[in-house]
C-alpha cells in the first residue's frame, strides 16, 4: 500500500508539529512503512491551488498513491463543493482517505455521506469566521480605531526611560 500524508498550515507562524506527531503515531501503529509527505505551509484552506496539494493530486492521478492520511478534513478544503469534488475524484480512483482527528475512514457510500456533511460544516465555519472578522472591523471603524497589524517597517519604539529602568534592574 502506498500511503501519502497531506498537511497544511494557514500561516508561516504556525507549526506542523502536532499534526505530524499524530500522523506519525498512526502510521507506526498501523504498520505503514515509508509515506510520501505533502506539506503546504502558509496557505489558506479557502483556496484549492496549493503546491503540495497539486503534487499529491498528480501522484494520485499517476497511480503512485492509494491511501491519503490527513489530520483533519479541513486541512484539505474549507469549501464543501471543492472538498466533495476532490474526495469524489479520489474515491473514484480507489484512494482511501483517513482523517485522524475524527477517526474516520471515508471509504464507501457512508464515508462519502459523512465527508459531505463534515465539509459543509467546515465551509459554514469558514463563513462564520469571515462574518466575525467583518463585524470586528465594522466595530473598530465605528469607534474610530484602525484594525489589523502594523505596517511593515513601522516597529514600535521603546521608551528610553523604561529601557534604562529595566537595564538598571539587570534585565534586557
C-alpha positions as CSV (number, residue, x, y, z in Angstrom):
1,X,0.0,0.0,0.0
2,X,1.4,3.4,-1.0
3,X,0.3,5.9,1.6
4,X,0.6,9.7,1.3
5,X,0.3,12.3,4.1
6,X,-1.1,15.7,3.5
7,X,-0.6,18.6,6.0
8,X,-1.5,22.2,5.7
9,X,-1.0,25.2,8.0
10,X,-2.5,28.6,7.2
11,X,0.2,30.9,8.3
12,X,4.0,30.9,8.4
13,X,3.9,31.3,12.2
14,X,2.0,28.1,12.7
15,X,3.9,24.8,13.0
16,X,3.1,21.3,11.7
17,X,4.4,19.5,14.9
18,X,1.1,18.5,16.4
19,X,-0.3,17.2,13.1
20,X,3.0,15.4,12.3
21,X,3.1,13.7,15.7
22,X,-0.4,12.3,15.4
23,X,0.1,11.2,11.8
24,X,3.5,9.5,12.6
25,X,1.8,7.7,15.5
26,X,-1.0,6.5,13.3
27,X,1.4,5.3,10.6
28,X,3.6,3.4,13.1
29,X,0.6,1.8,14.9
30,X,-0.9,0.6,11.6
31,X,2.2,-0.9,10.1
32,X,2.8,1.6,7.4
33,X,6.4,1.9,6.2
34,X,7.5,5.0,4.3
35,X,4.9,7.6,3.5
36,X,5.1,10.3,0.9
37,X,4.7,13.7,2.7
38,X,3.0,16.6,1.1
39,X,3.0,19.8,3.1
40,X,1.6,23.3,2.4
41,X,2.8,25.9,4.8
42,X,1.3,29.4,4.9
43,X,-1.6,28.5,2.6
44,X,-5.3,29.1,3.3
45,X,-7.7,26.2,3.0
46,X,-10.0,28.6,1.2
47,X,-8.0,28.2,-2.0
48,X,-7.5,24.9,-3.8
49,X,-4.4,25.9,-5.8
50,X,-1.7,24.8,-3.3
51,X,1.7,23.5,-4.4
52,X,1.8,20.4,-2.2
53,X,-1.9,19.5,-2.8
54,X,-1.3,19.8,-6.5
55,X,1.7,17.4,-6.2
56,X,-0.5,15.0,-4.2
57,X,-3.3,15.1,-6.8
58,X,-0.7,14.5,-9.5
59,X,0.7,11.5,-7.6
60,X,-2.8,10.1,-7.2
61,X,-3.5,10.6,-10.9
62,X,-0.3,8.7,-11.8
63,X,-1.3,5.8,-9.5
64,X,1.6,6.4,-7.1
65,X,-0.7,6.7,-4.0
66,X,-3.7,4.6,-2.9
67,X,-4.2,6.0,0.6
68,X,-4.1,9.5,2.0
69,X,-3.9,10.4,5.7
70,X,-4.7,13.8,6.9
71,X,-5.0,15.1,10.5
72,X,-8.3,17.0,9.9
73,X,-10.7,17.2,7.0
74,X,-10.5,21.0,6.9
75,X,-6.8,20.6,6.1
76,X,-8.0,19.5,2.6
77,X,-10.8,22.0,1.9
78,X,-13.0,24.6,3.5
79,X,-15.5,24.7,0.7
80,X,-17.9,21.8,0.6
81,X,-18.2,21.7,-3.1
82,X,-14.4,21.8,-3.7
83,X,-13.9,19.2,-0.9
84,X,-16.5,16.9,-2.3
85,X,-15.1,17.2,-5.8
86,X,-11.7,16.3,-4.5
87,X,-13.0,13.4,-2.4
88,X,-15.2,12.1,-5.2
89,X,-12.3,12.0,-7.6
90,X,-10.0,10.2,-5.1
91,X,-12.7,7.6,-4.2
92,X,-13.4,7.1,-8.0
93,X,-9.7,6.3,-8.3
94,X,-9.8,3.8,-5.4
95,X,-7.9,6.1,-3.0
96,X,-8.7,5.6,0.7
97,X,-8.9,8.8,2.8
98,X,-8.2,8.5,6.6
99,X,-8.9,11.6,8.8
100,X,-7.3,11.1,12.2
101,X,-8.9,13.7,14.4
102,X,-12.3,12.1,13.6
103,X,-11.0,8.5,13.5
104,X,-12.9,8.1,10.2
105,X,-12.1,6.2,7.0
106,X,-14.1,7.7,4.2
107,X,-14.3,4.5,2.0
108,X,-17.7,3.6,0.6
109,X,-21.0,5.4,0.3
110,X,-21.5,6.0,4.1
111,X,-18.0,7.5,4.2
112,X,-18.8,9.8,1.3
113,X,-22.0,10.9,3.0
114,X,-20.2,11.7,6.3
115,X,-17.5,13.6,4.4
116,X,-20.1,15.7,2.6
117,X,-21.6,16.7,5.9
118,X,-18.3,17.5,7.5
119,X,-17.1,19.5,4.6
120,X,-20.3,21.5,4.8
121,X,-19.6,22.2,8.5
122,X,-16.1,23.3,7.6
123,X,-17.5,25.7,5.0
124,X,-20.0,27.0,7.4
125,X,-17.2,27.7,10.0
126,X,-15.2,29.5,7.3
127,X,-18.2,31.7,6.6
128,X,-18.7,32.4,10.3
129,X,-15.0,33.4,10.6
130,X,-15.5,35.9,7.8
131,X,-18.7,37.3,9.4
132,X,-16.9,37.7,12.8
133,X,-14.0,39.4,11.2
134,X,-16.2,41.8,9.2
135,X,-18.2,42.6,12.4
136,X,-14.9,43.4,14.3
137,X,-13.7,45.7,11.5
138,X,-17.0,47.5,11.4
139,X,-17.0,48.0,15.2
140,X,-13.4,49.3,15.0
141,X,-14.4,51.7,12.3
142,X,-17.4,52.9,14.2
143,X,-15.2,53.6,17.2
144,X,-12.7,55.5,15.1
145,X,-10.0,52.9,15.6
146,X,-7.9,51.2,13.0
147,X,-7.6,47.4,12.7
148,X,-5.1,44.9,11.6
149,X,-1.4,44.7,12.3
150,X,1.3,47.3,11.9
151,X,2.6,48.2,8.5
152,X,5.9,46.6,7.6
153,X,8.8,48.7,8.9
154,X,6.7,50.6,11.4
155,X,8.0,48.9,14.5
156,X,7.3,50.3,17.9
157,X,10.0,52.4,19.6
158,X,10.9,51.6,23.1
159,X,10.7,54.4,25.7
160,X,14.3,55.3,26.6
161,X,13.4,55.8,30.3
162,X,11.7,52.4,30.5
163,X,14.7,50.7,28.8
164,X,17.1,52.4,31.3
165,X,14.9,51.3,34.3
166,X,14.9,47.7,33.0
167,X,18.7,47.6,32.4
168,X,19.3,49.1,35.9
169,X,17.4,46.1,37.3
170,X,19.6,43.7,35.2
171,X,17.0,43.0,32.5
172,X,17.3,43.3,28.8
